[in-house]
Amino acid sequence: MRTPTERQQRLGAELRKLRVAAGASTQYAAGLLDLDRAKISNMEAGTRIASPDRVRTLASNYDCSDAPYVDALAAMAGEADLGWWEQYRGTLPSGLLDIAELEWNAKRLLTGQIVHLPGLLHTEEYARAVFNAGLPRMSRLEIELRVKHRMDRQQVLDRPASLPYIGYVHEAALRMQFGGREVTQTQLGHLCAMSERENITIRVIPVSCDGFPGAGHALLYAEGPVPQLDTVQLDSTHGPEFLHAEAQLDKFRTHLDWMDAHSLSPEASRDLIHAVTREL
């Protein structure tokens, strides 16, 4: 049995959340669907796919009256097409594929970057330099696979639906010279050019800002079709972490509100990026 994707696990977790909130047992759920309890457990773990009809049956009998939420869960259950990221399965860590799937299904993306510039706005050479700096060192093939995957991820910003993207970038990240002076200058120029697009906003947090909340993790906040299905993704040394508990979502919404309040305007941010580029 293939390990479930993060999105499949999320659907299962939401079904379990509904069941627990209703005070229902797995035996009760099994009776509703004419399945054995083990299959309900597998469904809630994401290893067994729930059909849209079964999601609606469970939600109805769990007394969930939030129609937009139920519709969103049913839509998740009805997804059949494999995404472009599946071509990398077996060659890249599954967490990287889960990030691409999360971005692809988001209604809006917000990111916070302290050391690196936003991955969806990387040039190929800058991305290569970032991966080259990783420890332990990766082989050339591993690096090139990651670079190609990162470039492929950027297509999410080019779709006709024009996914809204807001990137909060600390000034320190602008001054980190991954790949050297010329690579960084080209990258900063690309960042400015992309920030002129209607669906992309870049806001710089200046070093003069008095403090910074949190542990400095790179932060991706993906808004779902309803707030309950928002997801936070944090980078860590052992791979991406995906968070969606209500308290965690509230915490990182507060972090993003802080970034919004303390960052420069889009115009002033571009001016600062140009100034840093000239200083390099």
SEFIVO-130217 format. One record per residue (C-alpha): residue number from 1; x, y, z. Coordinates in pm, 1 decimal. Example, Ala and Ser with C-alpha at 12.3 -4.5 7.8 and 13.67 -1.06 7.14 Angstrom:
2
PT     i         c1         c2         c3
PT     1     1230.0     -450.0      780.0
PT     2     1367.0     -106.0      714.0
This chain:
280
PT     i         c1         c2         c3
PT     1        0.0        0.0        0.0
PT     2      142.3      338.6     -101.7
PT     3      204.2      594.7      170.2
PT     4      -80.4      848.6      159.0
PT     5       -7.1     1200.9       47.6
PT     6      -35.3     1487.4      291.5
PT     7     -360.4     1592.5      122.9
PT     8     -509.6     1243.6      162.2
PT     9     -405.0     1239.4      527.2
PT    10     -564.0     1580.9      574.0
PT    11     -898.3     1460.8      438.6
PT    12     -884.8     1163.1      673.1
PT    13     -797.1     1386.9      966.5
PT    14    -1095.4     1610.5      891.8
PT    15    -1328.0     1309.7      882.1
PT    16    -1193.7     1194.1     1215.8
PT    17    -1234.9     1545.4     1358.5
PT    18    -1600.6     1545.1     1251.0
PT    19    -1659.3     1202.3     1405.9
PT    20    -1496.3     1290.1     1737.1
PT    21    -1685.7     1621.1     1757.2
PT    22    -2008.6     1426.9     1710.0
PT    23    -1914.4     1180.0     1983.4
PT    24    -1948.6      894.1     1735.5
PT    25    -1749.3      571.1     1737.4
PT    26    -1571.8      403.5     1446.9
PT    27    -1826.8      124.8     1484.8
PT    28    -2107.2      377.3     1427.1
PT    29    -1930.0      515.2     1117.8
PT    30    -1873.8      162.8      987.2
PT    31    -2243.6       90.6     1019.6
PT    32    -2333.1      402.6      821.9
PT    33    -2115.9      294.3      527.7
PT    34    -2159.8      -82.6      565.2
PT    35    -1786.5     -125.5      618.3
PT    36    -1579.6     -284.0      892.7
PT    37    -1413.5      -68.9     1156.6
PT    38    -1064.1     -124.5     1013.9
PT    39    -1168.1       41.2      687.3
PT    40    -1299.2      345.0      876.7
PT    41     -964.2      369.2     1057.4
PT    42     -783.8      344.1      723.5
PT    43    -1010.3      610.9      577.6
PT    44     -929.8      844.9      865.4
PT    45     -557.5      772.0      820.8
PT    46     -577.3      859.3      451.6
PT    47     -474.8      512.0      335.5
PT    48     -825.3      435.6      206.7
PT    49     -992.8      687.0      -22.8
PT    50    -1336.9      811.3       79.9
PT    51    -1580.0      883.6     -202.8
PT    52    -1767.6     1216.6     -211.1
PT    53    -2094.8     1036.6     -135.4
PT    54    -1945.0      867.5      168.8
PT    55    -1803.3     1197.1      292.0
PT    56    -2148.3     1354.1      267.5
PT    57    -2312.0     1057.5      439.3
PT    58    -2068.7     1077.6      728.5
PT    59    -2094.2     1456.8      759.6
PT    60    -2475.5     1443.4      757.5
PT    61    -2489.0     1178.8     1028.6
PT    62    -2226.2     1363.7     1229.4
PT    63    -2469.9     1659.4     1229.4
PT    64    -2228.1     1889.4     1045.6
PT    65    -2436.3     2178.3      908.2
PT    66    -2146.4     2374.2      756.3
PT    67    -2232.7     2325.3      389.0
PT    68    -1926.8     2501.9      236.5
PT    69    -1697.4     2291.8      457.6
PT    70    -1870.4     1966.5      362.0
PT    71    -1866.1     2064.4       -6.0
PT    72    -1491.0     2128.5       18.7
PT    73    -1430.1     1788.8      181.3
PT    74    -1641.1     1615.4      -84.1
PT    75    -1441.7     1793.0     -354.6
PT    76    -1116.4     1669.0     -197.7
PT    77    -1254.5     1315.6     -195.3
PT    78    -1354.6     1345.2     -559.7
PT    79    -1009.6     1438.6     -688.2
PT    80     -901.2     1176.2     -940.0
PT    81     -640.2     1337.7    -1165.5
PT    82     -276.7     1300.7    -1070.5
PT    83      -83.9     1626.8    -1058.8
PT    84      232.8     1710.3    -1248.9
PT    85      435.9     1648.2     -930.8
PT    86      368.9     1272.6     -955.3
PT    87      644.2     1245.5    -1215.5
PT    88      889.6     1297.8     -928.0
PT    89      750.4     1026.1     -700.9
PT    90     1025.4      781.1     -616.4
PT    91     1301.4     1026.2     -710.3
PT    92     1236.5     1311.2     -463.8
PT    93     1120.4     1303.2     -100.5
PT    94      742.1     1283.8      -80.1
PT    95      733.3     1600.6      133.6
PT    96      846.4     1807.8     -164.2
PT    97      562.0     1665.5     -371.4
PT    98      320.1     1742.7      -90.1
PT    99      430.4     2108.7      -96.6
PT   100      360.8     2128.5     -470.0
PT   101       17.7     1971.0     -423.0
PT   102      -59.8     2209.1     -135.7
PT   103       29.8     2510.8     -349.3
PT   104     -166.7     2380.8     -648.6
PT   105     -487.2     2346.1     -447.4
PT   106     -459.8     2670.2     -249.9
PT   107     -687.8     2968.8     -301.6
PT   108     -416.7     3210.2     -186.9
PT   109      -54.3     3171.7      -78.8
PT   110      130.7     3375.0      182.4
PT   111      495.8     3316.2      267.2
PT   112      745.0     3449.7      518.0
PT   113     1117.0     3423.3      436.1
PT   114     1408.3     3514.3      662.4
PT   115     1719.2     3367.4      495.6
PT   116     1616.4     3255.5      145.6
PT   117     1409.6     3440.5     -110.0
PT   118     1067.8     3290.2     -197.1
PT   119     1104.6     2955.9     -374.5
PT   120      823.4     3024.4     -620.3
PT   121     1019.6     3328.4     -739.7
PT   122     1365.5     3170.7     -767.5
PT   123     1579.6     3187.5    -1077.0
PT   124     1733.1     2856.0    -1176.8
PT   125     2086.2     2961.0    -1077.6
PT   126     1977.0     3095.2     -739.4
PT   127     1782.0     2776.0     -665.2
PT   128     2084.9     2567.8     -760.7
PT   129     2304.6     2772.8     -527.7
PT   130     2058.3     2726.2     -239.4
PT   131     2053.8     2348.7     -285.8
PT   132     2432.5     2339.7     -322.5
PT   133     2460.5     2503.1       19.5
PT   134     2264.2     2225.1      190.5
PT   135     2419.2     1979.8      435.6
PT   136     2487.5     1696.0      401.0
PT   137     2595.6     1759.5       44.4
PT   138     2369.7     1623.0     -226.8
PT   139     2483.8     1465.6     -550.2
PT   140     2464.8     1665.8     -870.8
PT   141     2167.8     1454.3     -984.3
PT   142     1979.3     1519.2     -659.5
PT   143     2042.5     1892.2     -690.3
PT   144     1929.5     1906.6    -1053.2
PT   145     1611.0     1714.4     -972.3
PT   146     1530.2     1963.3     -696.2
PT   147     1603.2     2259.4     -922.4
PT   148     1373.9     2124.5    -1194.6
PT   149     1100.7     2051.9     -939.6
PT   150     1129.8     2405.7     -801.5
PT   151     1104.7     2554.7    -1149.6
PT   152      802.2     2335.3    -1223.2
PT   153      634.4     2452.7     -901.6
PT   154      633.4     2806.6    -1037.8
PT   155      366.5     2720.0    -1294.4
PT   156      109.2     2759.5    -1015.5
PT   157      152.9     3136.9    -1051.7
PT   158       96.3     3127.2    -1428.5
PT   159     -241.9     2956.1    -1439.8
PT   160     -535.3     3150.1    -1589.1
PT   161     -697.1     3171.9    -1243.3
PT   162     -403.1     3393.9    -1129.5
PT   163     -342.1     3257.4     -781.0
PT   164     -289.2     3550.9     -538.7
PT   165       55.2     3538.1     -376.7
PT   166      196.5     3756.3      -97.5
PT   167      560.1     3713.7       -0.6
PT   168      698.3     3873.1      317.0
PT   169     1077.4     3882.6      288.7
PT   170     1317.6     3994.2      559.6
PT   171     1584.3     4236.2      439.6
PT   172     1847.2     3986.8      560.7
PT   173     1738.1     3745.4      286.0
PT   174     1798.8     4013.6       22.9
PT   175     2160.4     4043.1      134.6
PT   176     2244.8     3671.3      143.5
PT   177     2462.9     3607.8     -162.1
PT   178     2372.8     3252.2     -262.8
PT   179     2573.7     3176.2     -575.5
PT   180     2775.8     3495.8     -547.4
PT   181     2722.1     3858.7     -641.3
PT   182     2604.5     3820.6    -1001.2
PT   183     2361.1     3537.4     -928.3
PT   184     2214.8     3738.1     -639.1
PT   185     2183.5     4054.3     -846.1
PT   186     1999.8     3863.7    -1120.2
PT   187     1775.2     3702.8     -860.0
PT   188     1687.2     4036.9     -701.2
PT   189     1607.3     4180.9    -1042.9
PT   190     1378.9     3886.1    -1111.5
PT   191     1210.7     3932.5     -772.7
PT   192     1132.5     4296.3     -856.8
PT   193     1002.8     4206.5    -1201.4
PT   194      773.0     3937.2    -1062.6
PT   195      643.1     4176.1     -796.3
PT   196      502.6     4395.4    -1075.0
PT   197      258.1     4120.2    -1172.0
PT   198     -100.0     4178.1    -1065.4
PT   199     -129.1     3859.6     -858.4
PT   200      209.9     3885.8     -684.3
PT   201      292.7     4115.7     -391.5
PT   202      635.1     4137.7     -227.3
PT   203      671.4     4315.4      108.9
PT   204     1013.2     4359.8      271.8
PT   205     1059.1     4358.8      649.1
PT   206     1348.6     4601.2      711.5
PT   207     1632.8     4518.6      949.1
PT   208     1542.0     4836.4     1138.7
PT   209     1226.6     4661.5     1259.4
PT   210     1240.0     4615.3     1636.8
PT   211     1243.9     4240.1     1675.4
PT   212     1089.0     3945.7     1498.7
PT   213      837.8     3691.9     1637.3
PT   214      880.9     3317.1     1623.8
PT   215     1180.1     3095.4     1555.8
PT   216     1261.5     3230.0     1209.7
PT   217     1124.9     2931.0     1016.3
PT   218     1042.3     2976.6      651.1
PT   219      664.6     2988.9      648.8
PT   220      409.2     2892.0      384.7
PT   221       43.2     2961.6      461.9
PT   222     -191.3     2807.0      206.8
PT   223     -551.6     2920.2      225.2
PT   224     -803.5     2650.0      143.7
PT   225    -1155.0     2684.6        1.2
PT   226    -1277.3     2738.9      359.8
PT   227    -1072.2     2860.2      660.4
PT   228    -1093.8     2519.0      831.4
PT   229     -886.1     2374.9      546.1
PT   230     -602.7     2627.0      565.5
PT   231     -257.4     2469.4      607.9
PT   232       76.1     2593.5      740.5
PT   233      397.1     2441.6      607.9
PT   234      726.3     2500.0      789.0
PT   235     1073.7     2407.1      669.8
PT   236     1286.6     2197.6      904.6
PT   237     1611.9     2004.9      889.9
PT   238     1425.9     1672.9      859.9
PT   239     1180.5     1785.8      593.2
PT   240      863.4     1992.7      562.5
PT   241      613.4     2002.8      849.5
PT   242      241.3     2049.5      779.8
PT   243       22.1     2202.0     1050.4
PT   244     -352.2     2252.1     1052.3
PT   245     -476.7     2242.3     1412.2
PT   246     -696.0     2544.0     1488.9
PT   247     -455.8     2681.6     1749.8
PT   248     -162.4     2648.1     1507.9
PT   249     -350.4     2825.2     1229.1
PT   250     -443.1     3108.6     1467.1
PT   251      -80.2     3139.3     1575.8
PT   252       55.9     3174.4     1224.4
PT   253     -224.4     3404.2     1111.7
PT   254     -107.1     3629.2     1395.0
PT   255      252.2     3601.4     1270.2
PT   256      144.0     3702.5      920.5
PT   257      -57.4     3993.7     1061.1
PT   258      260.2     4109.6     1235.6
PT   259      456.9     4084.7      911.3
PT   260      188.5     4280.1      727.6
PT   261      197.8     4556.2      989.1
PT   262      579.4     4582.9      999.9
PT   263      678.7     4541.0      634.4
PT   264      731.7     4814.5      379.2
PT   265      474.8     4890.5      111.2
PT   266      515.2     4706.4     -221.3
PT   267      659.0     5024.3     -379.1
PT   268      900.9     5092.3      -93.8
PT   269      997.0     4724.3      -94.8
PT   270     1095.0     4743.0     -461.8
PT   271     1298.5     5055.8     -389.1
PT   272     1486.5     4876.0     -112.0
PT   273     1549.3     4569.8     -331.9
PT   274     1692.6     4796.6     -602.6
PT   275     1909.9     4971.1     -342.0
PT   276     2046.6     4640.1     -209.9
PT   277     2115.5     4526.9     -567.4
PT   278     2324.1     4839.2     -631.7
PT   279     2520.0     4783.1     -308.5
PT   280     2625.8     4429.7     -400.8
